[in-house]
């Protein structure tokens, strides 16, 4: 399993709010973008990130597969009819 690394955000408008730098929410995540704090948070979560991705994929893949199948088999009319 590959480690997840937070991206740098040197030009991010989110990271500019200096008044909240160093503050965290009730979950321990920083209120403004802080690569090191986010990295530290996810390192302490164990397999939570992988679990969340698995949950997301278990919901989204069947939905997207059905949409693709409807589009291929009947085009947008079939997609609208099943909505």
TIVEXLO-416328 format. One line per field, with one value per residue: x, y, z of N, C-alpha, C, CB in turn; residue in three letters; residue number from 1. Coordinates in steps of 0.05 Angstrom, whole numbers, plus 5000, padded with zeros to 4 digits. Glycine has a CB too. Layout:
N
n.px: c(X	...)
n.py: c(Y	...)
n.pz: c(Z	...)
ca.px: c(X	...)
ca.py: c(Y	...)
ca.pz: c(Z	...)
c.px: c(X	...)
c.py: c(Y	...)
c.pz: c(Z	...)
cb.px: c(X	...)
cb.py: c(Y	...)
cb.pz: c(Z	...)
res: c(ALA	...)
n: c(NUM	...)
end
This chain:
83
n.px: c(5017	5012	5037	4999	5008	5003	4992	5035	5018	5033	5013	4960	4897	4869	4908	4926	4903	4926	4910	4886	4924	4955	4913	4865	4809	4754	4765	4818	4840	4873	4851	4866	4901	4953	5005	5039	5010	4963	4985	5004	4956	4930	4967	4958	4909	4908	4881	4839	4833	4838	4794	4753	4758	4746	4693	4671	4682	4651	4600	4600	4621	4583	4540	4562	4574	4523	4502	4537	4526	4472	4476	4507	4474	4424	4430	4422	4368	4351	4376	4349	4297	4302	4309)
n.py: c(4977	5043	5102	5159	5225	5292	5346	5402	5471	5524	5569	5573	5600	5584	5573	5622	5648	5672	5683	5638	5599	5541	5526	5475	5432	5398	5345	5343	5362	5412	5482	5515	5503	5459	5423	5388	5381	5356	5310	5286	5277	5239	5197	5179	5155	5103	5053	5084	5120	5087	5055	5092	5105	5055	5050	5094	5078	5030	5050	5087	5061	5020	5054	5088	5050	5031	5078	5085	5037	5045	5090	5069	5028	5052	5105	5175	5178	5130	5136	5181	5159	5122	5152)
n.pz: c(5000	4981	5012	5028	5008	5026	4982	4964	4976	4959	4931	4946	4961	5006	5043	5059	5102	5155	5207	5229	5228	5251	5284	5300	5283	5317	5303	5296	5249	5211	5210	5169	5108	5119	5104	5134	5182	5163	5141	5187	5214	5180	5183	5234	5229	5211	5172	5155	5112	5066	5076	5070	5016	4994	5009	4981	4928	4926	4924	4882	4835	4817	4805	4765	4727	4713	4690	4647	4619	4605	4572	4530	4512	4500	4492	4509	4514	4538	4587	4607	4610	4651	4695)
ca.px: c(5000	5028	5030	4986	5023	4988	5007	5043	4999	5046	4997	4932	4883	4861	4931	4934	4890	4946	4898	4878	4946	4961	4889	4854	4781	4750	4776	4847	4849	4879	4831	4877	4918	4979	5013	5050	4988	4946	5000	5005	4929	4924	4985	4946	4883	4911	4869	4814	4832	4833	4767	4735	4759	4732	4664	4664	4681	4629	4576	4602	4626	4558	4524	4574	4572	4496	4499	4551	4511	4448	4485	4516	4452	4402	4437	4412	4339	4349	4385	4327	4274	4306	4313)
ca.py: c(5000	5067	5123	5183	5249	5317	5363	5429	5491	5550	5590	5568	5621	5572	5573	5650	5658	5671	5685	5611	5580	5525	5517	5450	5428	5377	5320	5345	5372	5441	5499	5524	5482	5454	5397	5371	5374	5337	5285	5275	5268	5214	5176	5169	5143	5075	5046	5099	5131	5065	5047	5112	5101	5030	5056	5111	5062	5011	5064	5101	5044	5009	5076	5097	5027	5032	5102	5079	5016	5058	5107	5052	5012	5067	5133	5192	5173	5108	5148	5198	5142	5108	5172)
ca.pz: c(5000	4979	5030	5017	5016	5021	4963	4973	4968	4962	4920	4953	4976	5031	5061	5064	5126	5176	5234	5239	5225	5275	5298	5290	5290	5338	5294	5295	5224	5212	5199	5143	5096	5131	5094	5156	5201	5149	5139	5214	5220	5166	5193	5258	5223	5203	5146	5151	5085	5048	5081	5058	4987	4988	5012	4959	4904	4927	4917	4856	4812	4806	4793	4740	4708	4703	4673	4622	4604	4594	4550	4508	4500	4489	4490	4530	4518	4558	4613	4617	4616	4676	4717)
c.px: c(5018	5018	5018	5002	5007	5005	5015	5022	5010	5029	4967	4921	4874	4884	4939	4923	4908	4934	4890	4900	4952	4937	4878	4825	4779	4761	4806	4858	4853	4856	4840	4896	4945	4987	5022	5028	4969	4959	5000	4977	4924	4943	4973	4919	4885	4899	4844	4811	4825	4804	4747	4735	4744	4702	4655	4662	4658	4603	4577	4606	4600	4541	4535	4573	4544	4492	4513	4536	4486	4455	4493	4492	4430	4407	4424	4382	4335	4357	4362	4303	4278	4309	4288)
c.py: c(5025	5088	5146	5207	5274	5334	5390	5449	5519	5573	5588	5592	5610	5575	5602	5660	5653	5671	5658	5590	5567	5516	5492	5448	5405	5349	5320	5354	5402	5458	5512	5503	5482	5426	5378	5362	5353	5310	5271	5263	5241	5191	5164	5155	5114	5071	5062	5110	5110	5055	5066	5110	5076	5035	5073	5095	5042	5023	5075	5083	5031	5030	5084	5075	5027	5055	5096	5058	5028	5075	5091	5038	5029	5096	5149	5188	5151	5119	5165	5181	5128	5127	5174)
c.pz: c(5000	4999	5015	5027	5008	5002	4976	4963	4972	4952	4926	4968	5004	5052	5070	5091	5150	5204	5246	5236	5252	5291	5284	5298	5311	5329	5293	5268	5225	5199	5173	5134	5108	5124	5117	5175	5188	5147	5166	5222	5206	5174	5218	5254	5214	5175	5140	5123	5064	5051	5069	5028	4979	4989	4988	4933	4903	4920	4888	4832	4801	4793	4766	4719	4696	4683	4646	4606	4591	4570	4526	4495	4488	4487	4512	4534	4539	4586	4624	4624	4643	4700	4734)
cb.px: c(4981	5027	5054	4956	5051	4982	4990	5071	4973	5072	5001	4929	4858	4854	4955	4925	4863	4966	4873	4853	4971	4978	4868	4869	4764	4721	4765	4859	4828	4905	4823	4891	4919	4979	5035	5072	4973	4938	5029	5013	4908	4927	5013	4942	4870	4898	4863	4812	4858	4852	4762	4743	4789	4740	4659	4685	4708	4628	4570	4624	4646	4542	4524	4603	4578	4476	4512	4580	4503	4433	4508	4537	4441	4378	4427	4417	4326	4367	4410	4318	4271	4331	4319)
cb.py: c(5000	5078	5132	5185	5250	5332	5369	5437	5488	5550	5590	5542	5631	5543	5560	5667	5643	5693	5703	5602	5595	5542	5540	5425	5422	5375	5314	5319	5365	5448	5520	5552	5486	5459	5400	5386	5399	5348	5291	5296	5288	5219	5188	5191	5159	5057	5018	5121	5145	5042	5045	5140	5099	5007	5070	5133	5047	4998	5086	5120	5022	4995	5100	5105	5001	5033	5127	5068	4993	5074	5125	5032	4994	5062	5144	5221	5164	5085	5165	5218	5121	5090	5199)
cb.pz: c(5024	4950	5046	5025	5003	5047	4938	4962	4984	4947	4890	4969	4961	5027	5048	5042	5131	5174	5233	5225	5214	5294	5298	5299	5265	5344	5266	5301	5201	5199	5219	5146	5066	5162	5074	5171	5209	5121	5130	5235	5210	5136	5199	5278	5202	5222	5145	5171	5078	5052	5111	5067	4977	5007	5039	4955	4901	4955	4937	4857	4819	4828	4812	4745	4722	4726	4686	4628	4623	4615	4559	4518	4522	4506	4463	4523	4491	4550	4609	4595	4594	4674	4706)
res: c(UNK	UNK	UNK	UNK	UNK	UNK	UNK	UNK	UNK	UNK	UNK	UNK	UNK	UNK	UNK	UNK	UNK	UNK	UNK	UNK	UNK	UNK	UNK	UNK	UNK	UNK	UNK	UNK	UNK	UNK	UNK	UNK	UNK	UNK	UNK	UNK	UNK	UNK	UNK	UNK	UNK	UNK	UNK	UNK	UNK	UNK	UNK	UNK	UNK	UNK	UNK	UNK	UNK	UNK	UNK	UNK	UNK	UNK	UNK	UNK	UNK	UNK	UNK	UNK	UNK	UNK	UNK	UNK	UNK	UNK	UNK	UNK	UNK	UNK	UNK	UNK	UNK	UNK	UNK	UNK	UNK	UNK	UNK)
n: c(1	2	3	4	5	6	7	8	9	10	11	12	13	14	15	16	17	18	19	20	21	22	23	24	25	26	27	28	29	30	31	32	33	34	35	36	37	38	39	40	41	42	43	44	45	46	47	48	49	50	51	52	53	54	55	56	57	58	59	60	61	62	63	64	65	66	67	68	69	70	71	72	73	74	75	76	77	78	79	80	81	82	83)
end
